[in-house]
């Protein structure tokens, strides 16, 4: 199996998300879901990838973590 950053998905209560994605990003999510699925299993649906990917992105963003530790943002800061 291909080693991917995203591990097994938790079986949490579904979350409704409405968003428009560029076609290329959607194709990439479909392919990622195919690669993430166990051999012989159907591909993971793109909607099930979005939340774990965003969580992973936030968890590994050093700039975000640093800013979060430094306290609330002041007006005019990013």
N, C-alpha and C positions, 0 to 999 in steps of 0.2 A: 504494500500500500504506500502511496506517496506521502512523504512527511509534510504536513501542512501546519501552519501556525494555529489554526483553529482545531481544537480537539473535539471529543464527543459532545454532542449538544444535550443539555439538560432537558428533561421532559416537564417543563413548566407550563403553567396555564397560558394559553395563546394570548398574544397581544395584538390588537388591531393597529395596523399601520397603513396609512394612505400616503403614497409618495410617487412622483413620476421620476423614473430613472432614464438616463440616456440608454439607447439600444445596446451600445457596446458594453456598458456596465452590466446590463441585464444578462447579456450573453456570457460575460465573465462569471457572474453569479451562478448561472445555470451550469457552466463547466466546473466551477468550484464544487457545487453540490454533487455533481457526478463523481468527481475525484474523492470527495469526502465520504461518500456512501460505501458501505461494506460491499465487497465483491458479491455480485448476484442480487443485490438489493436495489430498489429503485433509488434514483438520485434524491438528495435532500433538496426540498423546495427552496428557492431563493429567499422567500420571506422568512424562513427559519434561520437563515444565515445573517441577516441584517443586524439583529440585536446582539448576538455574540460577537460579531465583527466590530460593531461600535463599542461594545464593552471592552474588548481587547485593545482597540485603538486608544481609548481613553486611559486604560490601565497602563499602557506602555508609553504614553506621551510624557516625556520628562519635563517639558516646558509647562504643561498643564499641571503636573504634580507639584512642581516648584511653585507655580503661581498659587495653587490651592493651599499649599503649606504656609505661604507668606501672608495669608489672610484675605479678607474680602477686597475685591478690586475697587479702587477709587475712581471717581469720575475722570474720564479721559485716559485711563490706562487700559491696556488690552490684556 
